[in-house]
């Protein structure tokens, strides 16, 4: 290259070129980003040292976007001066503006060939190459630019865009981050004029190309500050200087180490001739810079927007500057700047907007990215990447509907994009449209079957659809494709948990922790699994790691607290549970666990506070009510505790435990009758609950019902013969009843019992009672039975209602009355209670009488045999009832009531609102005779009510339940005679029993509440009160009331099924009665001799048809041959064969799969199975069976003792193990029968011998190992 014009030389260009020098400042002053500084020409080829064409024309052409004229002018210039870099650059820029990329590249290449250090040419050529898609060549040019100017923002943007187009996203992302960092440092540099010390040129974005000298903190800016200049901004210090100062010492030297170019002296000389001295007043000094470093000079110009009007030394006025080169006013400057900005925007392409959006997206500015992608789509609606990435950014912004639309549009452009399908599936998943998500993930998998993420996310959506097996398959495919995919392992573990495959789930969480040992959720979930599986120490280790990694994981604190509690670390458990509640104060599960832990730790007050917080949020939380009631009970707040238990029962939580707890509160408050009722309800749900039996016995004692107390204590002793406390209490009750011999025996057994109870203070009290009882026994007092017998003839009655068939419960009541009468030489009276005319029929009456006669029960008086106290049908005794109503009215103990049904209903509602007993409180109890006579005269319908005495205690001695008492305040005035003239049940019964001289009323327990009304009627009429005995109910095997849904319930049905009357009578007699022995098969004569009322139990009996069938078989075998031959029914034989076949089969799998066996399996059924197998393998079982029934029973008891089992916990699992059933005859008898491996039945194919049963048990045990063995 030729050197620039030396200092002092005369410039050769014509005046137009001098105009360029004058207007060059004007051009740059207006912020034009056109050609480089005029120093570029000086450094170019040709050695001309001046521009390619008059710059004034350049300005006009550019202002009017007349690039064709620019190209033509530059072409003419290049004909004369082929090496003119300036002309080449101007023409190349014009080609670029017009989109003629190939000619532009050629000109830029020519310029670079003449000046290889031209940053502007290299950058512009890179832009053109990028637009042509020649990305590698464009990157080479951008690298050249960045090697010379590392902070060249636009070159960085350009290289990022090229890398992005080529799929080099990491490199592109790095460049975008650098560019954005520079953007932030520059602020709004795109909207400002080129700062001093920088160079300008048209960038990819239509903005000035900023070099390192213009960045904050650069050398150029520092030098400007040192020279007292801050740019050509009005008000700067440069404006305050004098012209001579600015022209001499105040002129900066440009950026960095740039010195003044050699052509400046000539320029200054020429300007002096024109009257435009460099540094004259009102003008800015020229700024020289090296074209190689990209700086440009700023020429002088009047700061007020006008043209300088200085005069030379001779006083001559300076020539006027042409109007088109004058500096425009500020308003015009703003308009021009806005036009240039619009031109810059037009330069951006869809690819450019995509690149900028990509950079913004990488920096988390999704809203800005959406704007850029939208701008790109406005230019090119089919730009796939803009559409795809805008959908991605919309998804991140939560605008899922718009994201779906964009992804679908992207797929319309390119349906083979697996990631478009995949991302659309993710959005569908977030919207909850899981089937659509699964469909999209499936499409992505079909396009790219080797992508683990696709399988993983489809599994995630399938899991949300509760298709856990399918989800597990997808997660498995993901981990097979990518063994390091920790999320797939994690989510597969979650799905396996839902499938209850806990061991497999724990293994997957372990795989997650191998890949990421600090994964707190994996530690937490695996810890919860160990807790569920009973591996408490493993659970503690994992949960400890979880809370160490994430101290805010409330669920982990909670689970660790539960693990510690089960390990016995009560203090540590409380600390962890309290931490969980601190993190989530409103979590019901956490509050519940903390309350229960405080309760278990004896901190009852704190537990009440925590549980009250929970109940304030969830008033019906059953566990919280139960626990708070327990704590209140422990603190002595029995009324509040009873309220909690009552609330629990009202919610349907009718469990034996709840009834027990409320009963205890009632007893503590002195409400013994209520306590008895609750204990009875508890025993109806759990007949073997000795705790309830014992406490009910205590409550019976408090109520004075000593006989009932004796019965309850006896039931406790039957379960646990070593229960000394039960012996003591029964002895005390027997002592009070005068049964001194039995009392003495009980005291002695209590004193001899070898358990902790004998060391209690109560034992010493029992010893004193024993001495008293022995002394009383020597007095030879008459027993209670002898006293009762001495009172007169025993007359009992059975009073069925002829509204249906004879139920087995009614048959048992009739049987007990009949056996009692036969035992003591009394009489049985049959009375038909047919006051319900609508339902009572003679056909039903005949059926009941027929069934009773079939059973062998015969009565001494009744409607069919007559008697001295007839008639024996209530429907025939209406006049008798009316007579006694009149007698009560005359005595003032009954009165007519004219209340309407509406009034009675209003009274009932009022009582409910005031929480009062629903008793009658009408005005007619105190009405005057005149009011009653007036209503009578009007013929108003009325009933008759019994006037119940106030505040009296009515007490009876029930021979089965002991003393029972009521307070009459709980009973309102009840009806005796309805308005239609029919008497009510309780009135008829009381009158009939009194007139028929009934001495003992033995009936079902459900009639106990009626006794109060009947006793009041006896007392009012002066009748003697009979002795009452209320027999417990008969329940179905599921402990519910026996009904038709449980099969046959009437005696007639059993008779038709072929059962023997003797077997039916024998079986019913044992439902609630025994003679104290283990005998089960009785003849009628044996029953009559052995039966007594004091051996009737208060516990509910369970009707077991299997036991009845077995007993029927026993009686059938004992029949004489003549009786067998006389039987004309073959159904009995078929029935026996069917039952026998049922016993020979072994439905173990079906039984274990049933709901009824669930509790047995959970109670370590494996332990029983192992014992049975060991006995079979060792020969102990065969030896026990060879010893007969007693031998098997002895072996069974030895197993129970070794395993700490007894009662139902021992017998039920043994029955299932040996017979495969939950009910049936004696297990030992069944096994002895199975030892006979021959016969017709054995060959029928259904027979399963003992060895085969043992192999079935062995197979089950192998598939279901004992929990303890698995842990060890």
URVEN-V405173 format. One record per residue. N is the residue number from 1. PSI is psi in whole degrees, 0 to 359 (none if undefined). Layout:
N;PSI  N;PSI
//
This chain:
1;148  2;153  3;160  4;166  5;129  6;161  7;141  8;348  9;157  10;132  11;141  12;339  13;157  14;177  15;331  16;324  17;328  18;323  19;325  20;318  21;322  22;323  23;345  24;318  25;319  26;318  27;313  28;329  29;330  30;5  31;17  32;133  33;33  34;237  35;165  36;175  37;156  38;348  39;338  40;323  41;325  42;327  43;359  44;183  45;163  46;339  47;22  48;326  49;12  50;178  51;174  52;327  53;164  54;123  55;334  56;318  57;322  58;314  59;316  60;315  61;315  62;321  63;324  64;7  65;34  66;72  67;333  68;318  69;321  70;314  71;316  72;316  73;317  74;324  75;318  76;320  77;321  78;338  79;320  80;318  81;84  82;338  83;23  84;103  85;321  86;313  87;320  88;319  89;317  90;316  91;320  92;320  93;322  94;317  95;317  96;320  97;324  98;354  99;12  100;87  101;318  102;312  103;325  104;317  105;320  106;315  107;318  108;320  109;320  110;319  111;320  112;329  113;327  114;326  115;91  116;347  117;8  118;103  119;321  120;317  121;317  122;317  123;313  124;320  125;322  126;320  127;314  128;316  129;322  130;319  131;332  132;356  133;13  134;74  135;322  136;316  137;321  138;319  139;322  140;317  141;317  142;325  143;323  144;315  145;312  146;337  147;324  148;321  149;90  150;337  151;22  152;100  153;313  154;326  155;323  156;315  157;315  158;316  159;322  160;317  161;318  162;314  163;321  164;317  165;326  166;4  167;11  168;75  169;327  170;313  171;318  172;317  173;319  174;315  175;320  176;320  177;318  178;316  179;317  180;324  181;319  182;321  183;314  184;324  185;326  186;347  187;226  188;53  189;336  190;338  191;3  192;161  193;164  194;124  195;158  196;148  197;5  198;170  199;159  200;155  201;164  202;119  203;178  204;327  205;9  206;22  207;161  208;139  209;121  210;128  211;175  212;334  213;341  214;354  215;153  216;135  217;5  218;165  219;323  220;315  221;320  222;319  223;323  224;317  225;321  226;325  227;4  228;28  229;134  230;28  231;178  232;50  233;132  234;137  235;358  236;169  237;334  238;328  239;336  240;344  241;162  242;164  243;319  244;323  245;315  246;326  247;341  248;285  249;339  250;356  251;127  252;164  253;14  254;202  255;141  256;231  257;24  258;133  259;179  260;136  261;153  262;344  263;354  264;319  265;318  266;322  267;317  268;319  269;316  270;322  271;326  272;321  273;333  274;358  275;15  276;69  277;137  278;122  279;9  280;164  281;135  282;6  283;163  284;143  285;155  286;149  287;117  288;152  289;156  290;128  291;338  292;331  293;359  294;9  295;158  296;157  297;157  298;120  299;173  300;150  301;146  302;131  303;341  304;10  305;350  306;182  307;136  308;143  309;42  310;158  311;155  312;188  313;332  314;357  315;6  316;140  317;145  318;145  319;148  320;142  321;136  322;150  323;323  324;345  325;359  326;150  327;124  328;161  329;165  330;318  331;318  332;326  333;316  334;319  335;318  336;321  337;320  338;320  339;319  340;321  341;317  342;321  343;321  344;319  345;322  346;338  347;330  348;141  349;173  350;321  351;320  352;313  353;323  354;315  355;317  356;321  357;322  358;317  359;317  360;320  361;319  362;332  363;8  364;5  365;77  366;327  367;315  368;322  369;318  370;320  371;316  372;316  373;323  374;319  375;319  376;320  377;332  378;326  379;324  380;91  381;343  382;19  383;103  384;315  385;323  386;316  387;314  388;311  389;332  390;321  391;318  392;315  393;322  394;322  395;315  396;330  397;355  398;6  399;76  400;322  401;316  402;323  403;318  404;315  405;317  406;318  407;321  408;322  409;321  410;319  411;331  412;329  413;323  414;93  415;353  416;5  417;105  418;325  419;333  420;316  421;314  422;311  423;324  424;323  425;321  426;318  427;318  428;321  429;317  430;331  431;355  432;6  433;77  434;322  435;318  436;321  437;316  438;319  439;317  440;317  441;323  442;318  443;318  444;320  445;321  446;324  447;326  448;78  449;351  450;11  451;114  452;325  453;326  454;314  455;319  456;314  457;329  458;320  459;323  460;316  461;321  462;323  463;321  464;336  465;4  466;24  467;73  468;323  469;315  470;321  471;317  472;320  473;318  474;317  475;323  476;320  477;322  478;315  479;336  480;321  481;325  482;92  483;349  484;13  485;88  486;326  487;323  488;318  489;315  490;311  491;331  492;323  493;319  494;316  495;320  496;326  497;316  498;331  499;4  500;26  501;74  502;323  503;315  504;320  505;318  506;322  507;319  508;319  509;325  510;320  511;321  512;317  513;336  514;318  515;325  516;87  517;345  518;23  519;98  520;315  521;325  522;317  523;316  524;313  525;321  526;324  527;319  528;325  529;316  530;322  531;318  532;324  533;358  534;6  535;79  536;321  537;319  538;319  539;317  540;320  541;313  542;317  543;327  544;318  545;322  546;314  547;335  548;322  549;327  550;94  551;351  552;5  553;90  554;321  555;325  556;318  557;317  558;313  559;321  560;324  561;319  562;320  563;316  564;322  565;319  566;337  567;356  568;4  569;78  570;319  571;313  572;322  573;316  574;319  575;315  576;318  577;324  578;322  579;317  580;319  581;329  582;321  583;324  584;82  585;339  586;10  587;116  588;320  589;321  590;317  591;320  592;314  593;319  594;318  595;318  596;322  597;319  598;321  599;314  600;331  601;2  602;6  603;73  604;321  605;314  606;322  607;318  608;319  609;314  610;315  611;329  612;323  613;317  614;315  615;338  616;333  617;321  618;90  619;341  620;20  621;109  622;316  623;321  624;319  625;317  626;314  627;319  628;321  629;320  630;314  631;318  632;321  633;318  634;327  635;359  636;6  637;72  638;324  639;314  640;321  641;316  642;325  643;319  644;317  645;325  646;319  647;320  648;317  649;325  650;338  651;1  652;7  653;63  654;79  655;161  656;323  657;317  658;315  659;318  660;314  661;316  662;324  663;319  664;318  665;316  666;316  667;320  668;332  669;2  670;9  671;73  672;326  673;317  674;323  675;317  676;317  677;318  678;320  679;324  680;318  681;321  682;318  683;332  684;330  685;331  686;89  687;337  688;16  689;96  690;330  691;314  692;321  693;312  694;312  695;326  696;323  697;317  698;316  699;321  700;319  701;316  702;327  703;352  704;6  705;77  706;324  707;318  708;322  709;317  710;319  711;318  712;316  713;325  714;320  715;322  716;317  717;326  718;326  719;319  720;92  721;349  722;12  723;93  724;322  725;321  726;321  727;315  728;313  729;323  730;321  731;318  732;319  733;318  734;322  735;313  736;331  737;354  738;8  739;75  740;322  741;314  742;325  743;315  744;318  745;319  746;319  747;318  748;318  749;326  750;317  751;331  752;348  753;134  754;77  755;180  756;334  757;332  758;342  759;357  760;158  761;331  762;334  763;323  764;322  765;321  766;323  767;320  768;319  769;322  770;317  771;318  772;318  773;318  774;320  775;319  776;325  777;331  778;346  779;351  780;48  781;152  782;140  783;165  784;324  785;320  786;322  787;319  788;321  789;329  790;351  791;347  792;190  793;139  794;121  795;119  796;165  797;153  798;124  799;82  800;156  801;123  802;60  803;6  804;202  805;168  806;111  807;154  808;330  809;317  810;322  811;320  812;318  813;315  814;320  815;314  816;318  817;317  818;314  819;320  820;315  821;318  822;325  823;323  824;7  825;28  826;194  827;147  828;127  829;131  830;120  831;133  832;119  833;88  834;37  835;342  836;85  837;329  838;329  839;339  840;135  841;154  842;331  843;317  844;321  845;315  846;321  847;319  848;314  849;323  850;316  851;320  852;318  853;324  854;323  855;348  856;11  857;122  858;143  859;158  860;332  861;147  862;179  863;335  864;343  865;351  866;191  867;170  868;350  869;27  870;179  871;162  872;15  873;131  874;328  875;343  876;9  877;23  878;322  879;325  880;317  881;319  882;325  883;317  884;336  885;314  886;322  887;320  888;323  889;319  890;327  891;1  892;11  893;2  894;159  895;154  896;144  897;126  898;16  899;138  900;168  901;324  902;319  903;320  904;321  905;323  906;320  907;320  908;316  909;321  910;320  911;322  912;318  913;324  914;3  915;45  916;160  917;142  918;71  919;162  920;131  921;36  922;170  923;345  924;348  925;332  926;17  927;152  928;164  929;326  930;318  931;320  932;317  933;323  934;317  935;323  936;318  937;329  938;352  939;29  940;133  941;143  942;159  943;178  944;131  945;148  946;133  947;104  948;127  949;147  950;146  951;44  952;149  953;120  954;126  955;138  956;159  957;105  958;125  959;344  960;319  961;357  962;203  963;132  964;134  965;156  966;154  967;127  968;346  969;344  970;359  971;128  972;176  973;117  974;162  975;137  976;315  977;127  978;169  979;342  980;5  981;358  982;136  983;154  984;164  985;308  986;325  987;315  988;315  989;315  990;316  991;314  992;314  993;322  994;315  995;333  996;10  997;39  998;124  999;326  1000;128  1001;102  1002;111  1003;181  1004;155  1005;331  1006;347  1007;359  1008;318  1009;335  1010;342  1011;324  1012;310  1013;318  1014;320  1015;320  1016;322  1017;318  1018;311  1019;320  1020;325  1021;358  1022;20  1023;149  1024;146  1025;126  1026;171  1027;130  1028;149  1029;117  1030;116  1031;142  1032;164  1033;164  1034;125  1035;160  1036;169  1037;332  1038;13  1039;13  1040;173  1041;134  1042;126  1043;182  1044;330  1045;347  1046;7  1047;204  1048;133  1049;351  1050;151  1051;322  1052;323  1053;318  1054;323  1055;317  1056;334  1057;357  1058;10  1059;148  1060;143  1061;321  1062;321  1063;320  1064;315  1065;317  1066;313  1067;316  1068;328  1069;334  1070;1  1071;82  1072;6  1073;147  1074;159  1075;11  1076;353  1077;180  1078;12  1079;141  1080;330  1081;119  1082;149  1083;168  1084;318  1085;320  1086;321  1087;316  1088;325  1089;326  1090;341  1091;138  1092;150  1093;330  1094;353  1095;5  1096;131  1097;155  1098;344  1099;147  1100;142  1101;150  1102;128  1103;116  1104;105  1105;329  1106;318  1107;321  1108;317  1109;320  1110;316  1111;325  1112;320  1113;322  1114;315  1115;326  1116;319  1117;330  1118;356  1119;138  1120;155  1121;323  1122;319  1123;324  1124;317  1125;330  1126;347  1127;128  1128;15  1129;129  1130;355  1131;329  1132;317  1133;315  1134;322  1135;317  1136;320  1137;320  1138;317  1139;322  1140;317  1141;323  1142;324  1143;329  1144;342  1145;172  1146;76  1147;57  1148;312  1149;317  1150;318  1151;314  1152;336  1153;351  1154;159  1155;326  1156;332  1157;356  1158;315  1159;325  1160;316  1161;318  1162;340  1163;42  1164;56  1165;331  1166;327  1167;318  1168;316  1169;316  1170;320  1171;319  1172;317  1173;319  1174;319  1175;322  1176;316  1177;325  1178;347  1179;358  1180;323  1181;315  1182;320  1183;320  1184;318  1185;326  1186;337  1187;3  1188;190  1189;317  1190;324  1191;316  1192;320  1193;323  1194;317  1195;319  1196;318  1197;325  1198;322  1199;316  1200;319  1201;318  1202;327  1203;3  1204;35  1205;153  1206;166  1207;222  1208;326  1209;337  1210;311  1211;320  1212;310  1213;326  1214;319  1215;316  1216;317  1217;317  1218;326  1219;344  1220;10  1221;163  1222;358  1223;163  1224;187  1225;180  1226;133  1227;319  1228;319  1229;320  1230;316  1231;321  1232;322  1233;322  1234;338  1235;342  1236;88  1237;49  1238;172  1239;168  1240;320  1241;322  1242;332  1243;1  1244;351  1245;343  1246;351  1247;131  1248;112  1249;169  1250;313  1251;320  1252;323  1253;321  1254;322  1255;323  1256;319  1257;322  1258;320  1259;319  1260;319  1261;324  1262;325  1263;342  1264;73  1265;155  1266;140  1267;319  1268;319  1269;322  1270;322  1271;318  1272;none
//
